[in-house]
């Protein structure tokens, strides 16, 4: 009865359903406890054999030669244990340091498995945990970005199609009223027309910033060129760009992430850092596509590095598997560099 029902027993709390079985036999044979016991027993057995089958003995009183032999055996035993434990725990310091400095918004290389079986298993489990956390964070970010960009696209379309068309209709009506109005009121109508045109331009610029149609129609290079022209025409900042003549094919997700990171970096430099000179460049290496934005702004580094905008840049970089590096430059300023492996462009 018990044997028949043994397969129906629920899994233990330590092993949830679906978990792969653990190699218990191998773990026991290679455990640190077993290795220490085996090492000590082997050394003691060698000493016992020496006492039984060689002239080496221990008498009372103990001679100097016997003391030397006993001390030497103890030293050998201690060094053997120390060497075994040191090898077994190799990598724990690196693991603790990685745990203390872990940032889930930054994609990093995994720790190499080293040391004894226990330490290798611990590092392997930690790397697996990071893979799962990164995959879950990427999936969550992808859903959030998709929702955000969909809403931005809807708002941009409504601003352009609804508000823009209504303002255009108002301007056409003002033109007809202007032609029929008496001379004393025409100047006032012209002033209203100028204000309506200014509002129409602002609505168009706002719709473009929310979701640039040029990115979908003409690609990343044209969108970056238009972005530098638009932001460089406002304020005292001068934006210098160095863009290649063409870029390799890439997915819409990668294009959008690179564009948004460049947009956020340029906007921060122009509007919040008081920068006068900004450089934006894109270069291709053998294995990567690199975007960099540098400025000479005066904003405190801590304030700029902890903002929600830069956090969003890290999330977009994580989404496409890119590495985002943000550092201050001397005597002042900020440099942002996004490195995307060409294997992840997905074109």
C-alpha positions as CSV (number, residue, x, y, z in Angstrom):
1,X,0.0,0.0,0.0
2,X,2.7,2.4,1.0
3,X,4.8,1.5,-2.1
4,X,1.8,2.0,-4.3
5,X,1.2,5.5,-3.0
6,X,4.8,6.6,-2.8
7,X,4.6,8.2,-6.3
8,X,1.6,10.3,-5.2
9,X,3.4,12.0,-2.4
10,X,3.7,15.8,-2.8
11,X,7.0,17.4,-3.6
12,X,9.0,18.7,-0.7
13,X,9.2,22.5,0.0
14,X,12.8,22.5,-1.0
15,X,12.1,21.2,-4.4
16,X,9.1,22.9,-6.1
17,X,7.2,21.2,-8.9
18,X,9.0,21.3,-12.2
19,X,12.4,21.7,-10.6
20,X,15.1,19.5,-12.1
21,X,16.3,16.7,-9.7
22,X,19.5,17.5,-7.9
23,X,22.5,15.1,-8.2
24,X,22.5,14.0,-4.6
25,X,25.0,11.2,-4.9
26,X,27.5,13.4,-6.6
27,X,27.0,16.2,-4.1
28,X,27.7,13.9,-1.2
29,X,30.8,12.4,-2.7
30,X,32.3,15.8,-3.5
31,X,31.1,17.8,-0.5
32,X,33.6,19.8,1.5
33,X,33.0,17.7,4.6
34,X,33.8,14.5,2.8
35,X,37.0,16.0,1.3
36,X,38.3,17.3,4.6
37,X,37.6,14.0,6.3
38,X,39.2,12.0,3.5
39,X,42.3,14.2,3.5
40,X,42.7,14.0,7.3
41,X,42.1,10.3,7.4
42,X,44.6,9.7,4.6
43,X,47.3,11.6,6.4
44,X,46.6,9.8,9.6
45,X,46.6,6.4,7.8
46,X,50.0,7.2,6.3
47,X,51.2,8.0,9.8
48,X,49.8,4.8,11.2
49,X,51.5,2.7,8.4
50,X,54.7,4.4,9.1
51,X,54.4,3.5,12.8
52,X,53.5,-0.1,12.0
53,X,55.9,-0.9,9.2
54,X,58.9,1.3,9.7
55,X,61.4,1.9,12.5
56,X,59.6,5.1,13.4
57,X,58.1,4.9,16.9
58,X,57.0,7.1,19.8
59,X,58.5,6.3,23.2
60,X,58.6,7.8,26.5
61,X,60.3,10.1,27.1
62,X,59.8,11.5,23.5
63,X,63.0,12.1,21.7
64,X,63.8,15.2,19.7
65,X,63.6,13.2,16.4
66,X,60.1,12.0,17.3
67,X,59.0,15.5,18.2
68,X,60.2,16.7,14.8
69,X,58.3,13.9,13.0
70,X,55.1,14.7,15.0
71,X,55.4,18.4,14.4
72,X,56.1,17.9,10.7
73,X,53.0,15.6,10.4
74,X,50.8,18.2,12.1
75,X,52.2,20.9,9.9
76,X,51.5,18.8,6.8
77,X,48.0,18.1,8.0
78,X,47.3,21.8,8.7
79,X,48.7,22.9,5.3
80,X,46.7,20.2,3.5
81,X,43.5,21.4,5.2
82,X,44.3,25.1,4.5
83,X,45.0,24.4,0.8
84,X,41.9,22.4,0.4
85,X,39.7,25.0,2.1
86,X,41.3,27.9,0.2
87,X,40.7,26.1,-3.1
88,X,37.2,25.2,-2.2
89,X,36.3,28.8,-1.2
90,X,38.0,30.5,-4.2
91,X,35.5,32.9,-5.8
92,X,33.5,33.7,-2.7
93,X,35.1,37.1,-2.3
94,X,34.2,38.0,-5.9
95,X,30.7,36.7,-5.4
96,X,30.2,38.8,-2.3
97,X,31.5,41.9,-4.0
98,X,29.2,41.3,-7.0
99,X,26.2,40.9,-4.6
100,X,27.1,44.2,-2.8
101,X,27.5,46.2,-6.1
102,X,24.7,44.5,-8.1
103,X,22.7,46.9,-10.3
104,X,19.8,45.2,-12.1
105,X,19.7,48.1,-14.6
106,X,23.1,47.3,-15.9
107,X,23.9,44.2,-17.9
108,X,27.1,42.6,-16.8
109,X,29.2,39.5,-17.6
110,X,28.6,36.6,-15.3
111,X,31.1,35.4,-12.7
112,X,33.2,32.5,-13.8
113,X,32.6,29.3,-11.8
114,X,35.7,28.5,-9.7
115,X,36.7,26.8,-6.5
116,X,35.3,23.7,-5.0
117,X,32.0,22.0,-5.8
118,X,30.0,24.0,-3.3
119,X,31.4,27.4,-4.4
120,X,30.9,26.5,-8.1
121,X,27.3,25.5,-7.4
122,X,26.8,28.8,-5.5
123,X,28.3,30.9,-8.2
124,X,26.3,29.0,-10.8
125,X,23.1,29.5,-8.9
126,X,23.8,33.2,-8.6
127,X,24.5,33.5,-12.3
128,X,21.2,31.6,-13.1
129,X,19.4,34.0,-10.7
130,X,20.8,37.0,-12.5
131,X,19.8,35.5,-15.9
132,X,16.2,35.1,-14.7
133,X,16.0,38.5,-13.1
134,X,17.4,40.2,-16.2
135,X,15.0,38.2,-18.4
136,X,12.1,39.2,-16.3
137,X,13.2,42.8,-16.1
138,X,13.6,42.9,-19.9
139,X,10.1,41.4,-20.4
140,X,8.6,43.9,-18.0
141,X,10.4,46.8,-19.6
142,X,9.3,45.6,-23.0
143,X,5.7,45.6,-22.0
144,X,6.0,49.0,-20.3
145,X,7.8,50.6,-23.3
146,X,5.3,49.1,-25.8
147,X,2.4,50.6,-23.8
148,X,4.2,53.9,-23.5
149,X,5.1,54.2,-27.1
150,X,1.6,53.1,-28.2
151,X,0.1,55.9,-26.1
152,X,2.7,58.4,-27.4
153,X,1.8,57.4,-31.0
154,X,-1.9,57.9,-30.3
155,X,-1.3,61.3,-28.6
156,X,0.9,62.4,-31.5
157,X,-1.6,61.4,-34.1
158,X,-4.5,63.1,-32.2
159,X,-2.4,66.3,-31.8
160,X,-1.5,66.3,-35.5
161,X,-4.8,65.2,-36.9
162,X,-7.3,66.6,-34.5
163,X,-5.8,69.7,-32.9
164,X,-3.7,70.6,-35.8
165,X,-6.6,70.4,-38.3
166,X,-8.9,72.4,-36.1
167,X,-6.3,75.1,-35.8
168,X,-5.8,75.1,-39.5
169,X,-9.6,75.5,-39.9
170,X,-9.6,78.4,-37.6
171,X,-6.8,80.1,-39.6
172,X,-8.8,79.6,-42.8
173,X,-11.9,81.2,-41.2
174,X,-9.8,84.1,-39.9
175,X,-8.6,84.6,-43.5
176,X,-12.2,84.9,-44.7
177,X,-13.1,87.2,-41.8
178,X,-10.1,89.3,-42.5
179,X,-11.1,89.9,-46.1
180,X,-14.7,90.9,-45.1
181,X,-13.8,92.9,-42.0
182,X,-13.6,96.7,-41.9
183,X,-10.1,98.2,-41.9
184,X,-10.0,99.1,-38.1
185,X,-10.4,95.5,-37.1
186,X,-8.1,93.9,-39.6
187,X,-4.9,94.5,-37.6
188,X,-6.5,92.8,-34.6
189,X,-7.5,89.8,-36.8
190,X,-3.9,89.6,-38.1
191,X,-2.6,89.5,-34.5
192,X,-5.0,86.6,-33.7
193,X,-3.8,84.8,-36.9
194,X,-0.2,85.1,-35.8
195,X,-1.0,83.7,-32.4
196,X,-2.9,80.8,-34.0
197,X,0.0,80.0,-36.3
198,X,2.4,80.1,-33.3
199,X,0.1,77.6,-31.4
200,X,-0.1,75.4,-34.5
201,X,3.7,75.3,-34.7
202,X,4.0,74.4,-31.1
203,X,1.4,71.6,-31.4
204,X,3.4,70.3,-34.4
205,X,6.7,70.4,-32.5
206,X,5.0,68.7,-29.5
207,X,3.6,66.0,-31.7
208,X,7.0,65.5,-33.2
209,X,8.7,65.2,-29.8
210,X,6.2,62.7,-28.6
211,X,6.5,60.4,-31.5
212,X,8.7,61.5,-34.5
213,X,7.1,60.1,-37.7
214,X,10.5,60.6,-39.5
215,X,11.8,57.7,-37.4
216,X,9.2,55.3,-38.8
217,X,9.4,56.8,-42.4
218,X,13.1,57.5,-43.0
219,X,15.0,55.6,-40.2
220,X,17.4,56.4,-37.4
221,X,20.0,58.5,-39.2
222,X,17.4,61.0,-40.5
223,X,15.6,61.1,-37.1
224,X,18.9,61.9,-35.3
225,X,19.8,64.6,-37.8
226,X,16.3,66.1,-37.4
227,X,16.7,65.9,-33.6
228,X,20.0,67.7,-33.5
229,X,18.6,70.4,-35.9
230,X,15.5,70.9,-33.8
231,X,17.3,71.1,-30.4
232,X,20.2,73.1,-31.7
233,X,17.8,75.8,-32.9
234,X,16.6,76.5,-29.4
235,X,18.7,78.2,-26.8
236,X,22.5,78.8,-26.8
237,X,23.7,75.2,-27.1
238,X,25.6,74.2,-30.3
239,X,25.2,70.6,-31.2
240,X,27.8,69.0,-33.4
241,X,27.0,65.6,-34.9
242,X,29.2,62.9,-36.5
243,X,27.0,60.3,-38.2
244,X,28.0,57.6,-40.6
245,X,26.6,57.6,-44.2
246,X,24.6,54.5,-43.4
247,X,23.7,52.1,-40.7
248,X,23.2,48.3,-40.7
249,X,19.6,47.1,-40.7
250,X,18.1,47.0,-37.2
251,X,14.7,46.2,-35.7
252,X,12.2,48.9,-34.8
253,X,12.7,48.2,-31.1
254,X,16.5,48.8,-31.3
255,X,16.0,52.0,-33.5
256,X,13.5,53.4,-31.0
257,X,15.7,52.6,-28.0
258,X,18.8,54.3,-29.5
259,X,16.7,57.3,-30.6
260,X,15.1,57.8,-27.2
261,X,18.4,57.5,-25.4
262,X,19.9,60.1,-27.7
263,X,16.9,62.3,-27.3
264,X,17.0,62.1,-23.5
265,X,20.7,62.8,-23.4
266,X,20.5,65.9,-25.7
267,X,17.4,67.2,-23.9
268,X,19.1,67.0,-20.5
269,X,22.2,68.8,-21.8
270,X,20.2,71.5,-23.6
271,X,17.5,72.2,-21.0
272,X,18.9,71.2,-17.6
273,X,22.7,71.3,-17.7
274,X,23.3,74.7,-19.3
275,X,25.6,73.2,-21.9
276,X,27.0,75.4,-24.6
277,X,28.6,72.6,-26.7
278,X,27.2,69.2,-27.3
279,X,28.6,66.4,-29.5
280,X,26.5,63.5,-30.8
281,X,28.2,60.7,-32.7
282,X,27.5,57.2,-34.0
283,X,30.3,54.9,-35.0
284,X,30.5,51.3,-36.1
285,X,33.2,48.9,-34.8
286,X,33.9,45.3,-35.8
287,X,31.3,44.0,-33.3
288,X,29.3,47.0,-32.0
289,X,27.3,50.1,-32.8
290,X,28.3,52.9,-30.5
291,X,26.3,56.0,-29.7
292,X,27.9,58.8,-27.7
293,X,26.7,62.1,-26.4
294,X,29.0,64.5,-24.6
295,X,28.4,68.0,-23.2
296,X,30.1,70.7,-21.2
297,X,27.2,71.3,-18.8
298,X,27.5,72.6,-15.3
299,X,24.8,70.6,-13.5
300,X,25.9,68.7,-10.4
301,X,26.8,65.1,-11.5
302,X,24.8,63.5,-8.7
303,X,21.6,65.3,-9.7
304,X,21.9,64.4,-13.3
305,X,22.9,60.8,-12.7
306,X,20.0,60.0,-10.4
307,X,17.2,61.4,-12.4
308,X,14.3,59.4,-13.8
309,X,15.4,60.2,-17.3
310,X,18.7,58.5,-16.9
311,X,17.0,55.6,-15.2
312,X,14.8,55.3,-18.3
313,X,17.9,55.3,-20.5
314,X,19.3,52.3,-18.5
315,X,16.0,50.4,-18.8
316,X,16.0,50.9,-22.6
317,X,19.6,49.8,-22.9
318,X,18.8,46.7,-20.9
319,X,15.8,46.0,-23.1
320,X,18.0,45.7,-26.3
321,X,20.9,44.0,-24.5
322,X,23.2,47.1,-24.8
323,X,25.7,48.5,-22.3
324,X,25.1,52.1,-21.2
325,X,28.1,54.0,-19.6
326,X,27.5,57.4,-18.0
327,X,30.5,59.3,-16.6
328,X,31.5,62.8,-15.8
329,X,34.2,64.5,-17.7
330,X,36.8,67.0,-16.5
331,X,36.6,69.9,-15.8
332,X,32.8,69.5,-16.1
333,X,30.2,67.9,-18.2
334,X,28.8,64.4,-18.9
335,X,29.5,61.7,-21.4
336,X,26.9,59.1,-22.3
337,X,28.0,56.1,-24.4
338,X,25.7,53.3,-25.5
339,X,27.3,50.2,-27.0
340,X,25.0,47.8,-28.8
341,X,26.4,44.5,-30.1
342,X,25.7,44.2,-33.8
343,X,24.4,40.7,-33.1
344,X,21.5,42.3,-31.2
345,X,20.5,44.8,-33.8
346,X,18.0,42.4,-35.2
347,X,17.7,43.9,-38.6
